C-alpha cells in the first residue's frame, strides 16, 4: 500500500504589531497609513485589523518595482 502525504503550509494573518516588527516601523505609522489610504491592503475582522502576509509581500514588491522604474 502506498501512502500519500499532502503538506500544507498555512501562514496566519498578521496583526499590526507583527507587521510593524516585519517592516521595522512603529504601529502608529501603520495606523496613519491606513487613515491616509497608503500601505499594504488590510482587513477588518470585527474590531481587529489584520494583514495577509502574501499581500504585504506583493505590496513591497510593487514598491521595489516602481523604484527600479524611476
C-alpha positions as CSV (number, residue, x, y, z in Angstrom):
1,X,0.0,0.0,0.0
2,X,1.3,3.4,-1.0
3,X,0.9,6.3,1.5
4,X,0.3,9.8,0.2
5,X,1.3,12.8,2.2
6,X,0.0,16.2,1.5
7,X,1.9,19.1,3.1
8,X,0.0,22.3,3.6
9,X,1.7,25.4,4.8
10,X,-0.6,27.9,6.4
11,X,0.6,31.3,7.5
12,X,-1.8,33.2,9.7
13,X,-2.8,36.8,9.3
14,X,-0.5,39.4,10.8
15,X,-1.5,41.8,13.5
16,X,-0.3,45.4,13.2
17,X,2.3,44.5,15.8
18,X,3.5,41.6,13.6
19,X,3.7,43.9,10.5
20,X,5.4,46.7,12.4
21,X,8.1,44.2,13.5
22,X,8.4,42.8,10.0
23,X,8.8,46.2,8.4
24,X,10.7,47.7,11.3
25,X,8.3,50.6,11.8
26,X,6.0,51.8,14.6
27,X,2.4,50.6,14.8
28,X,1.4,54.2,14.9
29,X,2.8,54.7,11.4
30,X,0.7,51.8,10.2
31,X,-2.4,53.4,11.7
32,X,-1.5,56.7,10.0
33,X,-1.0,54.8,6.7
34,X,-4.5,53.2,7.0
35,X,-6.1,56.5,7.6
36,X,-4.3,58.1,4.6
37,X,-5.1,55.1,2.3
38,X,-1.4,54.1,2.0
39,X,0.4,50.9,2.8
40,X,-0.5,47.3,2.2
41,X,-4.1,46.2,2.0
42,X,-5.6,45.4,5.3
43,X,-8.7,43.5,6.6
44,X,-11.0,44.4,9.4
45,X,-12.3,41.3,11.3
46,X,-14.7,42.7,13.8
47,X,-12.7,45.3,15.7
48,X,-9.4,43.8,14.7
49,X,-7.1,44.9,11.9
50,X,-5.2,42.1,10.1
51,X,-2.8,41.9,7.2
52,X,-2.3,39.0,4.8
53,X,1.4,38.3,4.6
54,X,1.3,37.5,0.9
55,X,-0.4,40.8,0.2
56,X,2.2,42.6,2.2
57,X,5.0,41.0,0.2
58,X,3.3,41.9,-3.0
59,X,3.0,45.5,-1.9
60,X,6.7,45.6,-1.0
61,X,7.5,44.1,-4.4
62,X,5.4,46.8,-6.1
63,X,7.3,49.5,-4.2
64,X,10.6,47.9,-5.3
65,X,9.4,47.7,-9.0
66,X,8.3,51.4,-9.0
67,X,11.7,52.4,-7.5
68,X,13.6,50.5,-10.2
69,X,11.5,52.1,-13.0
70,X,12.3,55.6,-11.8
